Structure formats: C-alpha cells, structure tokens
Amino acid sequence: MQITDTKIPAVKRIVPKKHGDARGYFMETFSEPRFAEAGIIERWVQDNQSLSKPQGTVRGLHFQIAPAGQAKLIRVLQGAILDVAVDLRHGSPSFGQHVAVELTAEGGEQLYVPVGFAHGFCTLVPDTAVAYKVSHVYAPAEDRGLRWNDPALGIDWPVTAATALLSPKDTQQPLLADLPVLFTYA
C-alpha cells in the first residue's frame, strides 16, 4: 500500500497493491498500522455507499461541523469519479484551495479527507458506486455544504452547471465567501 501527500499534505492519496491471478485480484484497502505510519489516525464509525446511475452526477461539496466533524476515506467500487476536497480551515496556508483526483474501481485508489475539508465528487462514467468510511456518524444538525461550482474555488469539474446532475440541496449551498469560520488551522 502506498500512501502519499497530495498538494495539500493533510489530504492523502492511497494506492493499495493489487495481487491478481486468473481468479481476479485481492487488495488490502485499510490497515490501521499502515495508516498510522502515514499520520492517519482515525476511529472509523460508519461506512456509506452511493450509486450514481448517470455520468455527470455531482454529490457535494459536503462536510459536518463540530462536534460531529467527519474525516472520510473514499474509494470507488464500480466506475470512476473526480474526487474533490476543499480546505475550509481558516488560517491554513491552503485555505480555499482544493485537491482533485481521479479515483477508479480498476485502480483501487482512495482519498483520505480529514475534518475541516468539504468533500464532493463527479461521476465520470454511468453506474458509479462509491464507498466511504467516516469518523463520525451522520448528524443532520451539523451537516453543511459549499457550492460545488463556486468560481472562487477554481475547480475544473468535468461538467457545467447546465449539465451537472445535482440534488436540490446541493444547488442551494453557500459560496466560500459566505461561510462563517467553522474550522481553524492548528
């Protein structure tokens, strides 16, 4: 398993090693000791899974605030996504910046997104299934979002506002400039 920093070091890209033969493959997707060696120390409490039937489905950008902040470990079970994490930690040298990586079922890549980041993705192919671990259970009172296509974020999405498929909730999220201070950089 290879765990590397992204351009925002708090966000990590994980590439499991696939062991394949005529039957298929085996890969280890989580190892607490290996993650701890890379500085990822989380207590995972819930697994979530989504299926997005159409290509161009955008889910996010979502996050939870204290006391229910969520770290996430995202991977694709079927299909492919552009996975995005936006730094919301005031005082961070990368505040308002983002990491965008392609995750595929075939490649097995994962993205670790710590507390203090908004997270979202866009499906690159139809019938994409995504699974992710979270470090806190879903807490509706602490659930928040950020407008997925806020120009201030500079995210190069593979869809436009006219072609993206969004939930009604995600069309109404605030811009980064309109968010209060919710996280601070330590």
Protein Blocks (a to p, Z undefined) as FASTA:
>chain_A
ZZdddfblkbccddddddddfklpaddfbdfklmmmnopacddfbdcddddfbghiaedj
dddddfkbccdddddfbhcdddddddfbghiakgoiacdddddfklopacdddehiacdd
ddfbghiacddddfbdcdfklgccddfklmklopacfbdfklpccdfklmmpccfklpcc
fbdcZZ
